[in-house]
Amino acid sequence: MSQKSVTDPADADDASPDSSDRVQDFLARHGGPAARRGASGDTVPGLSGWSEVYAADGFTLRCDWSRTGTLRRMQFTEASPARGDNTPR
């Protein structure tokens, strides 16, 4: 699992080029988008939330975002697919 944090606008309406590049890079490395559509939600409406993008090979890119005054933060986490046999990848 890898993590990257950037200071940037946090929602889809004003997503930074950095977040778009991050999503495109993730999808390119993992075989493109999955048939399953991405998901998102608010933890605290307008102040914090999350979004997920799913790749064809089962990996997930999650972005947890928050806003405090003028500070906007995004933290990306990549997760490998769950394996039923508990074998490390």
N, C-alpha and C positions, 0 to 999 in steps of 0.2 A: 504494500500500500504506500502511495506517495502523497505528499501534501504540498500545496503551494498557496501562499497567501499573497494577495495584492490589495492595494487600496484603490478602489474604483467604485463607480455606481453599481448597485447590486441587483437591480431587477431587469427583466427583459426589455422594458421600454427604453431604458437608457444604458444597456449593457455596453461595456467598453470593448474596443477592438481586441484588447488582451483576452477577455473572456471568450469572445468569438473564436479567436485564434486557438485558444486552449481546447475548446470543444472540437474544432476542425482537426487539430492535431490528434486528439484522443480517438476520434472516429477513424482517421486515416491509419492509426497504429493498430486498431482492433477490428478491421474488416468492414467498416461503415456502420450505419445505424441499424439497430434491431427493428424488427417488425413492430415491437411494442413501442408506443409513444412515450415520450418523456413525461415526468411527473413533477409537480411543484406544490408548495404550500407555504402558508405563513405560520411562523411560530408566534409572533406578536405582530398583528397586521400593521404594515407600513414600517415596522422597525427591524424585524428579522424574519428570516424564512430560509427555504431551501429549494433546490431544483435538482433533478437527476436526468441524465442522458444515458441511454442504454445502447451498447454496441452489439454488433452481430455475433461476436464470440462470447457474449455473456458478461463482459466487464461493465461496470457502472462508474460513471463520473458524477460525483455529487458536489454541488456548490452550496455551502452554507453562507448566507450573507447577513449583514447587519448594518444599521445606520445609527449613528449617535451624533446629533448635531450635524456638522459638516463632514464628519469622518464617515467614510463608507468602506466596508471591508468585505472581501470575498475570500473564502477558503475552499480550495478544491481538494477532493479526496478521490482516488481511484481505488475501486474494490474489485477483486477477482471474483469470478463466479463461485457460488457455493458448490461444494462437492459433497455428494452424499456419502462417499467412502472415507472422508476425512484425510485424503492423501494430499500432501502439500504439492503445490504447483511449482 
